[in-house]
Amino acid sequence: MSTVPQPTGYKSPIAVSAIWLLALVASGIAPYDRPTWFLEVMPVLIAAPILIATRATLPLTQLVYLLICIHGLILILGGAYTYARVPPGLWVQEWLDLDRNPYDRLGHLAQGFIPAIIARELLLRVFQIGRGKFLFFLVISICLAISAFYELIEWWTALLFGQGAHEFLGTQGDVWDTQWDMFLALVGAVLAQFTLSRLHDFQLARTAGGASGRMV
């Protein structure tokens, strides 16, 4: 009896979702602020069913699944403690004598770094964009759009909940926090493409339905 072979990466979304589920349970037992926890982990709750639903029709590369998993864990940890109180960030703040917990900066760097590779894969495989400078530009533009939209979400949340959204905003008294967030997303998007493009192209070539087009 023959069976239809599963595409590469078919089981990865299930593994990612299982890891997230364990992290969500652990972080949700006694988060610092329950509403903030829910707001921070919302992207994870949205992404998990999408990843599972598309695992057969559009299996992504192992690199992308790994990055998505890491990004989810960053969000979950931030939700458990709030970004201003994440312990590793407080340790770094003390070691380097910083004015604020830098974990939020890491989160926004990841907000550019990780979506950059996701966007790159979708542009190559789904939209058949050729490799080159235009692809590089599009990826950066998408990441900046995501970052700006997230800042709008924070603004709308502040308007809706007032002081109750303070922990979610996580500005830590920095009047330039929004600008820093978008700048770090830009840095992350550029850095991801410079450091991971070759590995990403290698995995794309091995993934079912890999991208076409010339190499950079």
GICOR-V902762 format. One record per helix or strand of 2 or more residues. SS is the DSSP state (a for helix, b for strand). FROM is the first residue (numbers start at 0). LEN is the number of residues. If there is no record, write none. Layout:
SS FROM LEN
SS FROM LEN
This chain:
a 11 17
a 33 20
a 61 20
a 86 10
a 102 23
a 132 37
a 176 30
